[in-house]
Amino acid sequence: MHTIALIIGAALAAGDAGGAGVRDLPVGWRVLDGDTVEAPAPAAPDGPLLHWRLRGYDTPEAGGRAKCEAERAAAERATLLLDALIRSAQRVELRTETAQCMWGRPCATLVIDGVPAAQLLIGAGLARPMGPREKRRSWCAP
């Protein structure tokens, strides 16, 4: 396992995003949705950006992949929360794995100020626990 551990004050782009304790994302990072981030590989921080599937949880699908408006709205909230958690953190760790997750994406565990992102998003009601071989469940009412 490799880890990108960012002490945010040292690893972020210069400047404040406008609010107290709110910063820019780490250089090269982008939150794609509630359970996927784009970031460089730990072994090649200057290399290509990868889409990391975050382990341990599942969030609603966004955009055209959403099966209903409630799922689309929940996906937006999950994405915004993950982005805000990373921006306000003092330490962000992307603990990467050599195995690939579903859909061929690389896997990682995201830890924000010592707490797994899975725990934070599940606790906020915007994610569900999900093991490596579990099938996704619908976010839409039957």
C-alpha positions as CSV (number, residue, x, y, z in Angstrom):
1,M,0.0,0.0,0.0
2,H,1.2,3.5,-0.8
3,T,0.0,6.6,0.9
4,I,-0.1,10.2,-0.2
5,A,-0.2,12.1,3.1
6,L,-0.7,15.8,2.6
7,I,-0.2,18.2,5.4
8,I,-2.6,20.7,3.8
9,G,-0.8,23.9,4.7
10,A,2.3,22.7,2.9
11,A,0.8,20.9,0.0
12,L,-1.9,23.2,-1.3
13,A,-1.8,25.7,-4.0
14,A,-1.1,29.2,-2.6
15,G,-3.9,31.2,-1.4
16,D,-7.1,30.9,0.7
17,A,-10.4,29.9,-1.0
18,G,-12.1,32.8,0.8
19,G,-13.3,31.5,4.1
20,A,-11.7,30.8,7.4
21,G,-10.2,27.3,7.4
22,V,-11.2,26.8,3.8
23,R,-8.4,26.1,1.3
24,D,-7.9,25.1,-2.3
25,L,-7.8,21.4,-3.0
26,P,-4.3,19.8,-3.0
27,V,-2.5,20.5,-6.3
28,G,-3.8,18.2,-9.0
29,W,-6.8,16.9,-6.9
30,R,-10.4,17.1,-8.0
31,V,-13.5,15.7,-6.3
32,L,-15.5,13.9,-9.1
33,D,-18.3,12.6,-6.9
34,G,-18.9,11.5,-3.4
35,D,-16.8,8.4,-3.7
36,T,-14.3,9.3,-6.5
37,V,-11.4,11.7,-6.5
38,E,-8.9,12.5,-9.2
39,A,-5.3,12.7,-7.9
40,P,-1.8,11.6,-8.9
41,A,-0.5,8.2,-8.0
42,P,1.7,8.3,-4.9
43,A,4.6,6.7,-6.7
44,A,4.4,9.4,-9.5
45,P,3.1,12.7,-8.0
46,D,4.1,14.5,-11.2
47,G,2.5,11.8,-13.4
48,P,-0.9,11.4,-14.8
49,L,-4.0,12.0,-12.7
50,L,-6.0,8.9,-11.9
51,H,-9.7,8.5,-10.9
52,W,-9.5,6.8,-7.5
53,R,-12.6,4.8,-6.3
54,L,-12.8,5.4,-2.6
55,R,-13.2,2.2,-0.6
56,G,-15.8,1.3,2.1
57,Y,-18.8,3.2,0.9
58,D,-21.1,4.1,-2.0
59,T,-22.7,7.4,-2.8
60,P,-25.6,8.2,-5.1
61,E,-24.9,8.6,-8.8
62,A,-24.8,12.0,-10.4
63,G,-25.9,13.4,-13.7
64,G,-27.1,11.0,-16.4
65,R,-26.2,7.9,-14.2
66,A,-28.8,8.9,-11.6
67,K,-32.0,6.9,-11.7
68,C,-34.2,9.6,-10.2
69,E,-34.1,13.2,-9.2
70,A,-33.7,12.3,-5.5
71,E,-30.6,10.4,-6.3
72,R,-29.2,13.2,-8.4
73,A,-29.8,15.7,-5.6
74,A,-28.2,13.4,-3.0
75,A,-25.2,12.9,-5.3
76,E,-24.7,16.6,-5.5
77,R,-24.8,17.0,-1.7
78,A,-22.3,14.1,-1.2
79,T,-19.9,15.6,-3.7
80,L,-20.1,19.0,-2.1
81,L,-19.6,17.5,1.4
82,L,-16.5,15.5,0.3
83,D,-15.0,18.6,-1.4
84,A,-15.7,20.7,1.7
85,L,-14.2,18.1,4.1
86,I,-11.0,18.0,2.1
87,R,-10.8,21.7,1.8
88,S,-11.2,22.3,5.5
89,A,-8.9,19.5,6.6
90,Q,-5.4,19.9,8.2
91,R,-4.3,16.4,6.9
92,V,-5.6,14.4,4.0
93,E,-4.3,10.9,3.2
94,L,-5.0,8.9,0.1
95,R,-4.0,5.3,1.0
96,T,-3.8,3.5,-2.3
97,E,-3.9,-0.2,-3.1
98,T,-2.5,-2.2,-5.9
99,A,-5.8,-4.0,-6.6
100,Q,-8.4,-2.4,-8.8
101,C,-11.9,-1.8,-7.7
102,M,-15.0,-2.4,-9.7
103,W,-15.1,-0.8,-13.2
104,G,-11.3,-1.1,-13.5
105,R,-10.5,2.0,-11.4
106,P,-7.7,2.0,-8.9
107,C,-8.8,1.8,-5.2
108,A,-7.9,3.9,-2.3
109,T,-9.0,4.8,1.2
110,L,-9.4,8.5,1.9
111,V,-8.6,9.6,5.4
112,I,-9.5,13.2,6.4
113,D,-8.0,14.5,9.7
114,G,-7.6,10.8,10.9
115,V,-11.2,9.8,10.0
116,P,-12.0,7.7,7.0
117,A,-14.2,9.5,4.4
118,A,-16.5,6.5,4.5
119,Q,-17.3,7.1,8.1
120,L,-17.9,10.9,7.5
121,L,-20.2,10.5,4.5
122,I,-22.1,7.5,6.0
123,G,-22.5,9.5,9.3
124,A,-23.9,12.4,7.3
125,G,-26.5,10.1,5.7
126,L,-25.0,10.7,2.2
127,A,-23.4,7.3,1.7
128,R,-23.9,3.6,2.5
129,P,-21.3,1.0,3.6
130,M,-20.2,-1.1,0.7
131,G,-17.8,-4.0,0.6
132,P,-15.6,-4.9,-2.3
133,R,-17.9,-7.5,-3.9
134,E,-21.3,-6.0,-3.0
135,K,-23.8,-4.9,-5.6
136,R,-25.0,-1.3,-5.6
137,R,-28.5,-0.8,-4.2
138,S,-30.9,1.8,-5.6
139,W,-31.1,5.2,-4.1
140,C,-34.6,5.8,-5.5
141,A,-37.8,4.9,-3.8
142,P,-39.5,1.7,-5.2
